[in-house]
């Protein structure tokens, strides 16, 4: 990885990260920032993740993109620290394919040291494509990087397509529950029981659940009763460009 990668095209950032808060339900403050990547293209305009992730991960293109995303996320950590924002980490999407590299740990550590970013302020967000990986080096690299202080978060867990038992094969710090699951919170007793069972499953594996798609205080209160302490979604706040996060940060 290099910290001098070209990140602009025609005066605009080719890769632009937006950030939304993940809030501590009890305290109400921002605990973490989750990033979302958007691509600025000359011909197609702004592309959202659902428009390019799957295609990029068929080839090595996803690794080139990750390099740009990593660089910008590390810049954001530095910027947020300079603005004295209170947060534990910023997440950045990592393609599972990157974890096949036996040098993955070394490359990430080298880049973070070069950028002056502490490992504890970075969290790597993984999609459920992680469960398609068959090489043991993938789980080994996650463990090595966690030992270095980096965090890992599995996203979109509990969706219809989730192979739930596969989670036990990977040691991650956080598991983000899919809106497909959390939409049932507060609907009736059976729905709440099903959500609680999955939260208990996640915590039983030593991970911290984060509920996505939370839109109201009632849902958040139920989550807190279920010992899920973090939420994202409409209630917590929308994705915003870095410049707006910096201006509003001291209000959190």
C-alpha positions in Angstrom: 0.0 0.0 0.0 1.1 3.6 -0.6 0.0 6.8 1.1 0.6 8.8 -2.1 -2.2 7.2 -4.2 -4.1 9.5 -6.6 -7.5 10.2 -5.0 -8.9 12.8 -7.4 -10.3 12.7 -10.9 -10.9 16.0 -12.7 -10.7 18.0 -9.5 -13.1 15.7 -7.6 -12.3 12.8 -5.3 -12.6 9.6 -7.3 -13.4 7.8 -4.1 -15.4 9.7 -1.5 -16.2 8.4 2.0 -19.3 9.5 3.8 -19.8 8.9 7.5 -22.7 8.2 9.8 -22.7 7.9 13.5 -23.2 4.6 15.4 -24.6 5.7 18.7 -24.3 4.4 22.2 -28.0 3.8 23.1 -27.6 4.5 26.9 -25.4 7.6 26.6 -26.9 8.9 23.4 -23.5 10.0 22.1 -21.5 8.9 19.0 -19.4 5.8 19.7 -18.2 5.1 16.2 -18.4 6.3 12.7 -19.3 4.0 9.8 -18.1 5.0 6.4 -19.8 4.5 3.1 -17.9 4.6 -0.2 -19.2 6.6 -3.2 -17.5 6.7 -6.5 -17.5 9.9 -8.6 -17.3 8.9 -12.3 -17.1 11.1 -15.4 -19.8 9.3 -17.3 -22.1 7.6 -14.7 -22.1 10.3 -12.0 -22.1 9.1 -8.4 -22.1 5.4 -7.8 -23.3 3.9 -4.5 -21.9 0.7 -3.1 -24.7 -1.5 -4.4 -23.8 -0.3 -7.9 -20.2 -1.4 -7.9 -19.2 -3.7 -5.0 -20.2 -7.0 -6.5 -18.7 -6.2 -9.9 -15.4 -4.9 -8.4 -15.0 -8.1 -6.2 -15.1 -10.4 -9.2 -11.7 -9.0 -10.2 -8.7 -7.5 -8.5 -10.3 -4.0 -8.9 -11.7 -4.3 -5.3 -8.1 -4.4 -3.9 -7.2 -1.2 -5.8 -10.3 0.4 -4.5 -9.6 -0.7 -0.9 -6.2 1.1 -1.1 -8.0 4.4 -1.9 -10.6 3.8 0.8 -8.0 3.0 3.4 -6.0 6.1 2.6 -9.1 8.3 2.9 -10.3 6.6 6.1 -6.9 7.2 7.8 -7.0 10.8 6.7 -10.4 11.1 8.3 -9.2 9.6 11.6 -6.4 12.3 11.7 -8.9 15.0 10.8 -11.5 14.0 13.4 -8.8 13.8 16.0 -7.6 17.3 15.1 -11.2 18.5 15.5 -11.3 16.9 18.9 -14.3 14.7 18.0 -15.2 12.0 20.5 -15.2 8.6 18.8 -13.6 5.2 19.2 -13.1 4.2 15.6 -13.9 4.8 12.0 -14.9 1.8 9.9 -13.8 1.2 6.3 -14.9 -1.6 4.0 -12.4 -4.4 3.5 -13.0 -6.9 0.7 -12.6 -10.4 2.1 -10.3 -11.2 -0.8 -7.7 -8.9 0.7 -7.4 -11.3 3.7 -6.1 -14.1 1.5 -2.8 -12.2 1.3 -0.3 -13.6 3.8 1.2 -10.1 4.0 -2.2 -8.5 4.9 -1.3 -7.8 8.5 2.1 -6.3 7.6 0.6 -4.1 4.9 -2.1 -2.7 7.1 0.3 -2.1 10.0 2.9 -0.4 7.8 0.3 1.9 6.3 -1.2 2.9 9.6 2.2 3.6 11.1 3.1 5.7 8.1 0.0 7.7 8.4 0.3 8.0 12.2 -3.0 6.4 12.9 -3.4 4.2 16.0 -4.7 0.7 15.2 -7.6 1.0 17.8 -9.1 3.8 15.7 -9.7 1.7 12.7 -12.4 -0.9 12.1 -12.6 -3.1 9.0 -16.1 -3.8 7.9 -16.6 -7.1 6.2 -19.6 -8.3 4.1 -21.0 -11.7 4.2 -18.7 -12.6 1.3 -16.4 -13.5 4.1 -18.4 -16.7 4.6 -17.5 -17.8 1.0 -13.8 -17.8 1.8 -12.2 -21.3 2.2 -8.6 -20.5 2.9 -7.5 -20.7 6.6 -5.2 -17.7 6.1 -8.4 -15.5 6.1 -9.4 -16.2 9.7 -5.7 -16.2 10.7 -5.2 -12.7 9.3 -8.3 -11.4 11.2 -6.9 -12.8 14.4 -3.4 -11.3 13.8 -4.8 -7.9 13.1 -7.1 -8.0 16.1 -4.1 -8.8 18.2 -2.5 -5.6 16.8 -5.5 -3.6 18.0 -7.5 -3.3 14.8 -11.2 -4.0 15.0 -13.4 -6.0 12.7 -17.2 -5.7 12.1 -19.3 -8.1 10.1 -22.2 -6.3 8.3 -25.7 -7.2 7.4 -26.0 -10.2 9.7 -29.3 -11.8 10.1 -30.6 -11.1 6.6 -32.6 -13.8 4.8 -29.4 -15.1 3.1 -27.3 -15.2 6.3 -25.5 -18.5 7.0 -25.8 -17.8 10.7 -23.6 -20.7 12.0 -20.7 -19.5 9.8 -20.1 -16.7 12.2 -18.6 -19.1 14.7 -15.7 -19.6 12.3 -14.5 -16.0 12.5 -13.5 -14.0 15.5 -14.8 -10.4 15.0 -15.4 -7.6 17.4 -18.7 -6.3 16.2 -21.7 -7.7 14.3 -24.0 -5.3 12.6 -27.6 -6.7 12.5 -29.4 -6.3 9.2 -32.4 -4.0 8.9 -34.1 -7.0 7.5 -34.0 -8.4 11.1 -34.3 -5.2 13.2 -37.5 -4.0 11.3 -39.3 -6.6 13.4 -38.3 -5.1 16.8 -41.4 -3.9 18.7 -43.9 -5.6 16.4 -45.0 -8.4 18.7 -43.6 -10.7 21.4 -42.6 -13.5 19.0 -40.6 -11.1 16.8 -38.8 -9.6 19.8 -38.0 -13.0 21.0 -36.4 -13.9 17.6 -34.3 -10.7 17.6 -33.2 -11.3 21.2 -32.1 -14.9 20.3 -29.9 -13.6 17.6 -28.4 -10.9 19.8 -27.7 -13.6 22.4 -26.0 -15.7 19.8 -23.7 -12.9 18.8 -22.8 -12.0 22.3 -22.3 -15.6 23.1 -19.5 -15.7 20.5 -17.8 -12.8 22.2 -18.9 -10.1 19.7 -20.7 -6.8 20.3 -24.0 -6.5 18.4 -24.8 -3.2 16.6 -28.4 -2.8 15.3 -28.8 -1.2 11.9 -32.0 0.3 10.6 -33.2 1.7 13.9 -35.8 4.5 13.4 -37.3 5.3 16.8 -36.7 5.5 20.5 -39.0 2.6 21.3 -36.9 0.2 19.2 -33.7 1.5 20.9 -35.2 0.9 24.4 -36.1 -2.7 23.5 -32.5 -3.2 22.2 -31.1 -1.9 25.4 -33.2 -4.3 27.4 -31.8 -7.0 25.1 -28.3 -5.9 25.9 -27.6 -4.5 22.5 -25.8 -1.2 23.3 -25.2 0.3 19.8 -27.5 1.4 17.0 -27.3 3.0 13.5 -30.0 4.2 11.2 -32.5 7.0 11.1 -32.5 7.5 14.8 -28.7 7.7 15.0 -28.1 9.9 12.0 -27.6 9.8 8.3 -24.4 9.6 6.2 -22.7 12.9 5.7 -19.6 14.2 4.0 -16.5 14.6 6.1 -16.7 18.4 6.2 -20.1 18.3 7.9 -19.0 15.8 10.5 -16.2 18.1 11.5 -18.5 21.1 11.9 -21.1 19.3 14.0 -18.9 17.0 15.9 -18.7 19.0 19.2 -22.5 18.8 19.4 -22.4 15.0 20.0 
